[in-house]
Amino acid sequence: MNVEDVFWQKGRRWIRLHEKGGKHHIMPAHHNLQDCLVTESIALVGIVTHPLDAATRAS
C-alpha cells in the first residue's frame, strides 16, 4: 500500500486495495481505521505531546 492509496473523497477516507493481475478495489475506510490513520499521522508529524513533557518544560 502506498500513500496514494489512502485518500479523501466526499468527506470520507477511502482506501485502494491492489490485487494480483492488476485489479484494484476502492472502498471506504472503517471508522476505527480512519481514527487510527489520523492518530498515526499526527504522531508522525510530532504534534502530539506527552502530558509529562509540559511539566518537564515548565521547570
C-alpha positions in Angstrom: 0.0 0.0 0.0 1.3 3.4 -0.9 0.5 6.9 0.4 -1.6 7.5 -2.8 -3.8 4.5 -1.9 -5.4 6.4 1.1 -7.4 9.5 0.1 -10.3 11.7 1.0 -13.4 11.8 -1.1 -16.7 13.5 -0.2 -15.7 13.9 3.5 -14.7 10.3 3.9 -11.4 8.5 3.8 -11.1 5.8 1.1 -8.6 3.0 0.5 -7.4 1.5 -2.7 -6.5 -2.2 -2.4 -4.3 -3.9 -5.1 -4.8 -7.5 -6.1 -2.9 -9.9 -8.3 -3.3 -9.3 -12.0 -3.5 -5.5 -11.7 -7.0 -5.4 -10.3 -7.8 -2.9 -7.6 -10.8 -2.2 -5.3 -11.7 1.2 -3.8 -13.7 1.1 -0.6 -14.5 3.4 2.3 -12.3 3.1 5.4 -13.9 1.7 8.5 -14.3 4.4 11.2 -11.8 2.6 13.5 -9.2 2.5 10.7 -9.9 6.2 9.9 -9.3 7.1 13.6 -6.1 5.1 13.7 -4.8 6.7 10.5 -5.4 10.2 11.8 -3.8 9.4 15.1 -0.7 7.9 13.5 -0.3 10.7 11.0 -0.5 13.3 13.8 2.1 11.3 15.8 4.4 11.2 12.8 4.2 14.9 12.3 5.1 15.4 16.0 2.0 17.4 17.1 1.2 15.0 19.9 2.9 15.8 23.2 3.1 13.6 26.2 1.5 15.1 29.4 4.8 14.9 31.2 6.5 17.0 28.5 4.7 20.1 29.6 5.7 19.5 33.3 9.4 19.0 32.4 9.5 22.1 30.2 8.0 24.3 32.9 10.7 23.5 35.4 
